[in-house]
Structures are given as structure tokens and as C-alpha cells.
Amino acid sequence: MRKKRIFSKGISFVLAGIMTATGVPVSIHGASGYEELRSSSLAINDQMTLFQGIYFNSANAAKTAENYLVYEPGEDITPFVSYGNDVYGAAGISRIYEIEEEAGRRIVAAANGDYFTMATGVSLGAVIKDGLIRTGEHSIFETIGFREDGTAVIGRMGLSINVLNLNTGGAFNNVGFNKTLTLNNGVVLYSEDFGPTNEAAFPTRNVIIDLESGQASPGEMIQGTVSETFEGTAKTELKEGQFVLSVALDCPYASALTILEDMEVGDSIVFDFITDNQWHDVVQAVGVEKRLITDGQIASFTDTGRAPRTAIGIREDGSVVLYTVDGRQSDHSMGMTFVELAARMKELGCRDAANLDGGDSTMLFATYPGYEREAQVNQSSGTSLRRCGNYLLFENKQTPSASLRHLHLYPYDTHILAGARLPLELRGSDANYYYVEAPVSGVTYQLSSKSLGVISEEGVLTAGTQTLTGSINVRYGTVRGSASVSVIASPDSVSLVAPETGADVPELLSVAAGETVQFSAEATYKMLKLVSDSAAYSWSVEGNIGTIDANGLFTATTTDLGTGIITATAGSRSDSVKVTVVTEGKTLENFEDEDALSLIPGTYGGLRAAVQTDPAYVHNGRKSLELNYEYDLREAAVATEGAVSVPEERMLPLDQTFAGKSPTMISAWVYGNGSGESIQLSVTANRESQTVTLTELNHQGWKLSYVHLPKGVTNLDGLSIRAIPGTQGSGTVYVD
């Protein structure tokens, strides 16, 4: 009964793509206050279709995201159950894939199964795998079962596992099979499927039976002979080809303990696995937590909580719906109540339906056609995938080939903002939807309508300018494929976002003069984000703060400082942000602390510097710098254009060294006199002395002045007045 334990390398896969959609619309119980936002469908193979939908639930004013598979029974794609290596101990989904693929199964889809005990991983209900009952007991819980041809049944198995000693007549009825032994649950029957031991944590009475005939299938019997009886204080080993009957020595059922003590080596024991007749041909099954629908009638529920859910149902035509709804995620999906879940399953056509494990256990995986590995379809509510006690999976029994028969485009269904660009990914598969390498040349793309936009030879879509839904078609010889696309010209909202993180930008941004900043935006339609890029928006700047190009690249001015507004617009919607252009963290001097000045007031040739306290000539604080100057250049020769070389004895020395990142600008408030001279600064950049102009003195009164510094500036060395060549002049100005 026990398969060889197999280990293999780990697997991981992330589907790179965008799941937005129009696809095949599926309405959702409008009477319950649901409004469809988007829905889509994709054929996973010839027997399975994936449906995805997002809805707005007015009952809790939140979104609801559903993902479900519709399975058409058949012999090519069939369901099966897995619990990993052992019934005891939960297993992660990646481990399940490892184990089953090493066993030769080609998995195309998977979901979590029955409820289980978190501490042990043991399923609460029954599990049938490959025709054998692996765990179960007489219970009120119902079960979902599958026959060899994939047809399904939901209901009570009527499972009763009975044990009879043919030598003494001693018997046990309704024993637990591969369930956790406790002090109070009486006799439990174990096989090697449970694990290496029976995991008993207290003294027990144990009887080992060597199996001789039969199998643990629904409606079947097994016969064996007692080979050993003993009392144990430790866990009892479980071996292939044997059953073990165990009971706690301190259990309250004295008669059961007596019957077990009366068993002797050589006794013939019969195990009868009784079920209702309709379960005799079931080869795969897991328990279900509660019935949602019975013969078309929705059950009554007292639990009103909303959570992630997994459910399964059978339609009138025999097809199976494996359903998940995400939950406990306010920005994505808050889940469903049992009333909502049952109503949804009925709307999907289910005659019978039941609830599986949910919450953090809810998960749905599929191998998208054209891909080699599985991807998670739903969005789990937990920070990581829960290790579950059992899973329901589907395998492809057909053999892969290297012949290309299908082309697939991803994203397979998308909403895109008018004018946006979207590179499409081309994938290939064979007749059975196994991965085949897609062609790299000779591929032709075509849009169902020219108004959808333009698509390049490389498969890059540039969306058109009007709202329209259509298809993108691809062809390689006689092999074809398609994807759906909806162009949205008038989004419901536009938001400026940070390019790296997608987070909303703050209300006010500061940008250093001369610097560039890449702006990005997002647009939504029916509460969901559209595919877009910066080129899909119209960008504008108010104020003399710089320029912005068609792709949202802003370049701050170097000739002015101040605050303006940058706006992104799509359709009739827009979003704006205030931007202040500033120097990068450096003012010339504040002059408030005379003991900490980077200059020494005094007379330097024709330039005299002094600290001024007259409020009429102070812009910030209580002090400023007064500069008195005079010069006579009527007989001086002008050697060069631009800054006039100032003798060292006429320059006010400055002693500022920039540690770390150098500033890009220096700013100061200057009280001008309209004389036409200039204030200039001497700096050291890249070990060379350079002179830059802070401001021309063409203005009268206060003005914020600034200069863009050379790259690599390390020192501010001096301040001087640039005279007007060939003239005589004098004046007084103030710097703060």
C-alpha cells in the first residue's frame, strides 16, 4: 500500500504578466450587491478553463477577487489527491509537486483540500488516493470523490471500518483509520501511509497484523494474521505490508482494551472497509467541511464571517467547479461569507457544492499553456503559503511532443490606457498544451481593429486613442493564437506615483536646480489599475521651474528658483504635484554668529566688508553682510571677456570646504543698487580655481540670487565685486 519515498529537487515559478481582463463575462449574484469590475477566461487545456473575476461588494464596500477552474471529466486530464509522503505531517505545495512529479505525474493544476489538524497535519475527513483509503473514520463529514473517468460525487461515504478476530469473535466497529491516537478515541488502525510510526505519546497496547489478501478500497476487505502483540511506552513503528491496532492503556474503553489484549499471535483478523455503493468505484477523494448546496438547495448558515474560501461543486452536466476567493486583503479582496459563497456556486450552475479548507490555506495553482512550470493563480492572505494536510490536483496523462500546435500571448487579457505601450510575450505549446519553444521569427501579429492601435513586428502594442475592446491575433504558418485587449481612453482616476515603488508622491517635492526627475503615473478604471506608461499621459508644467518631456522627464531650471506645478493628464482625469526648485543644501552664509563666520570682515583693497544690523538691510534673522566698494578702471586694460580678474587684495576671503557630496548651487539674498556691477565667487573645483557670477547688480532691493556650481566643487574661496571695465564706480550692497 505504501509507495516508495521519493525526493527530488525543489521547484519555484513566478508568472511574469499582468492579469487584467474582459474575457468571457460571468455575472455574479447581483441580488447580493455585487458589481462586476472585470472578468476573464483562459483554456488551460482541452478539459480545463480558468476563470478570473474581480467584483465590488456593496455589502462591505470592498472588492472581491475570485479564481476558479471548470473541469470537464475525461481520461486525458484527471484529478488526484496528495498529502505528501505521509498522512501525518502537513506538506507545502512545492513539496507536493516534487513528490508527485517524481512519481511520474504531470500536474496541470492544484488546490488545497480538506480541513486538517494544524498540530499534526492529519485530515479531519477521509482521503482516498489511487483507489485506496489512506485515512478516514465514521463521521458526519461529507466527501468529494472522483471516479477513474474524472466524474465526481459529493456526499457521505457511509464509511465504517470494522475489525473482526475470526478466532475469538472479538470485534471493533467504526474504528479510526490513520487518525491521531489520543487517550479518549479508543482503538485506531494504522498502515504505513500514516508515517514511520503511530506517533503515540503515551503507553499503548499494540497488535501487529501481517496482511495477506485484499486492499483498503471502498467496499473491500483485507485479511491478515497477528504476528506480534505488546505494550509499548514509545511510538510504534509502522511497516509496509502490515496493519497496527493501537489503543491507550489508560483509555476509558475497558472492553476495547480487553478485546485487543485477547488477540494472540496466529489469530486471523478481517478488516472491512464498508461504504455506500456509489463510492465503490471512487479512486480519489478528500473530505469537505460543510455542504453548501444539495440538489440545488442552498444550506442554512449561522457563521457570518467573511474570509478566503475554497469550494468545489458539480454541475448538472457533470462538470466540476473548483473555486477560490481571496480574502482579508483590504486593497485586493475581503473574501466571502458562506451565504455568499453558496449563492455564487449556485450561480455558476452547481447542483451540489461543498466548502473545503479556507483562510490561509486557500490556494490555486495552474500551469499556464506555453509555460513549463506552475504559477499561483490566486493571492494568498498570509505572508507565506500554508503547509496543508492534503491537496486536490489534476494531471495530464497525455505524452508531451515537440510539435508546435498552439500559440499563446501574455498577458492574455488586459485593460490598457490609450496611448500606452505593452510588450507581449509569445509562448508555444503542443497539442496537449505542454510547453514547446515559441518561434522567434516568421511570426505575424494583427489587431482585430485598426482603432485598437498599432502592433509592431516584435509584438509590442501601442494602444489607440479611443475606448475599444478587441483581440490581438498571432500566426506562425497554420498555428494561431490570440489575446484580448480593452483600450480605455477615459480612466476614472490618475495618480502620480514613484517610478521605483509605485507609491503615491508627496504633496510637495523639492528638486535641486538643474537636476532631472522621472515622473510616473497610474490610471484606474472601475477601481482597477490600467496598464500604462509615462508616454500615455500628457505632461505639463506651471511656473518657471523647468521643462518636462512627453515621457514625464522633468528638468529643473538653473536660472530661477521657486515653486510650480507638474500635472499628468489622461482623458478628463489628472493629478498634480507641487515642485520647488532649490539649491542643494547650501546658502552662502547666514551671518548670525560672528564667531562662526567663514569670512573675516575688514577692508581688502577697494572692498570693505562689515556685519550689518539695521533691519532695513537684513532679509533673514538679525544680521547681514554690508559690502562697500570702489574702483577706477578707466585706464585698465580688459584682458578677457567675462569675469574681470580681481587683485587678491580686493577679494573678501572665504573659507568654506564641502565635505561629502558637493552642492550643486550656492544661493543668497542680495540687496542690489542697480549699478550694473556683479557679485562673483571664487571656487575650487577639480583642484582648479574658477570664478562664477552669483548675480548682476541690475536690481534694487532684495532678490534671491543663486549660481550653479561647477561639478566637483570642493571649496568656496572668495567673494568680490566685478567692476565694469573702463569705468569708475562705487556703491554699497547687502548680502544675507
C-alpha positions, 0 to 999 in steps of 0.5 A: 500500500505504501509507495516508495519515498521519493525526493527530488529537487525543489521547484519555484515559478513566478508568472511574469504578466499582468492579469487584467481582463474582459474575457468571457463575462460571468455575472455574479449574484447581483441580488447580493450587491455585487458589481462586476469590475472585470472578468476573464477566461483562459483554456488551460487545456482541452478539459480545463478553463480558468476563470478570473473575476474581480467584483465590488461588494456593496455589502462591505464596500470592498472588492472581491477577487475570485479564481476558479477552474471548470473541469470537464471529466475525461481520461486525458486530464484527471484529478488526484489527491496528495498529502505528501509522503505521509498522512501525518505531517502537513506538506507545502505545495512545492513539496507536493509537486516534487513528490508527485512529479517524481512519481511520474505525474504531470500536474496541470493544476492544484488546490488545497483540500480538506480541513486538517489538524494544524498540530499534526497535519492529519485530515479531519475527513477521509482521503482516498488516493489511487483507489485506496483509503489512506485515512478516514473514520465514521463521521458526519463529514461529507466527501468529494470523490472522483471516479477513474473517468474524472466524474465526481460525487459529493456526499457521505461515504457511509464509511465504517471500518470494522475489525473482526478476530475470526478466532475469538469473535472479538470485534471493533466497529467504526474504528479510526483509520490513520487518525491521531491516537489520543487517550479518549478515541479508543482503538485506531488502525494504522498502515504505513501511509500514516508515517514511520510510526503511530506517533503515540505519546503515551503507553499503548497496547499494540497488535501487529497484523501481517496482511495477506489478501485484499486492499483498503478500497471502498467496499473491500476487505483485507485479511491478515494474521497477528504476528506480534502483540505488546505494550509499548511506552514509545511510538510504534513503528509502522511497516509496509505490508502490515496493519497496527491496532493501537489503543491507550492503556489508560483509555476509558474503553475497558472492553476495547482494551480487553478485546485487543489484549485477547488477540494472540499471535496466529489469530486471523483478523478481517478488516472491512472497509464498508461504504455506500455503493456509489463510492465503490468505484471512487479512486480519489477523494478528500473530505469537505467541511460543510455542504453548501448546496444539495440538489440545488438547495442552498444550506442554512448558515449561522457563521457570518464571517467573511474570509478566503474560501475554497469550494468545489461543486458539480454541475448538472452536466457533470462538470466540476467547479473548483473555486477560490476567493481571496480574502482579508486583503483590504486593497485586493479582496475581503473574501466571502461569507458562506451565504455568499459563497453558496449563492455564487456556486449556485450561480455558476450552475452547481447542483451540489457544492461543498466548502473545503479548507479556507483562510490561509490555506486557500490556494490555486495553482495552474500551469499556464499553456506555453509555460513549463512550470506552475504559477499561483493563480490566486493571492494568498492572505498570509505572508507565506503559503500554508503547509496543508494536510492534503491537496486536490490536483489534476494531471495530464496523462497525455505524452508531451511532443515537440510539435508546435500546435498552439500559440499563446500571448501574455498577458492574455487579457488586459485593460490598457490606457490609450496611448500606452505601450505593452510588450507581449510575450509569445509562448508555444505549446503542443497539442496537449498544451505542454510547453514547446519553444515559441518561434522567434521569427516568421511570426505575424501579429494583427489587431482585430481593429485598426482603432485598437492601435498599432502592433509592431513586428516584435509584438509590442502594442501601442494602444489607440486613442479611443475606448475599444475592446478587441483581440490581438491575433498571432500566426506562425504558418497554420498555428494561431493564437490570440489575446484580448485587449480593452483600450480605455481612453477615459480612466476614472482616476490618475495618480502620480506615483514613484517610478521605483515603488509605485507609491503615491508622491508627496504633496510637495517635492523639492528638486535641486536646480538643474537636476532631472526627475522621472515622473510616473503615473497610474490610471484606474478604471472601475477601481482597477489599475490600467496598464500604462506608461509615462508616454500615455499621459500628457505632461505639463508644467506651471511656473518657471521651474523647468521643462518636462518631456512627453515621457514625464522627464522633468528638468529643473531650471538653473536660472530661477528658483521657486515653486510650480506645478507638474500635472499628468493628464489622461482623458478628463482625469489628472493629478498634480504635484507641487515642485520647488526648485532649490539649491542643494543644501547650501546658502552662502552664509547666514551671518548670525554668529560672528564667531562662526563666520567663514569670512573675516570682515575688514577692508581688502583693497577697494572692498570693505566688508562689515556685519550689518544690523539695521533691519532695513538691510537684513532679509533673514534673522538679525544680521547681514553682510554690508559690502562697500566698494570702489574702483577706477578702471578707466585706464585698465586694460580688459584682458578677457571677456567675462569675469574681470580678474580681481587683485587678491587684495580686493577679494573678501576671503572665504573659507568654506570646504564641502565635505561629502557630496558637493552642492550643486548651487550656492544661493543668497539674498542680495540687496542690489543698487542697480549699478550694473556691477556683479557679485562673483565667487571664487571656487575650487573645483577639480583642484582648479580655481574658477570664478562664477557670477552669483548675480548682476547688480541690475536690481534694487532691493532684495532678490534671491540670487543663486549660481550653479556650481561647477561639478566637483566643487570642493571649496568656496574661496572668495567673494568680490565685486566685478567692476565694469571695465573702463569705468569708475564706480562705487556703491554699497550692497547687502548680502544675507 
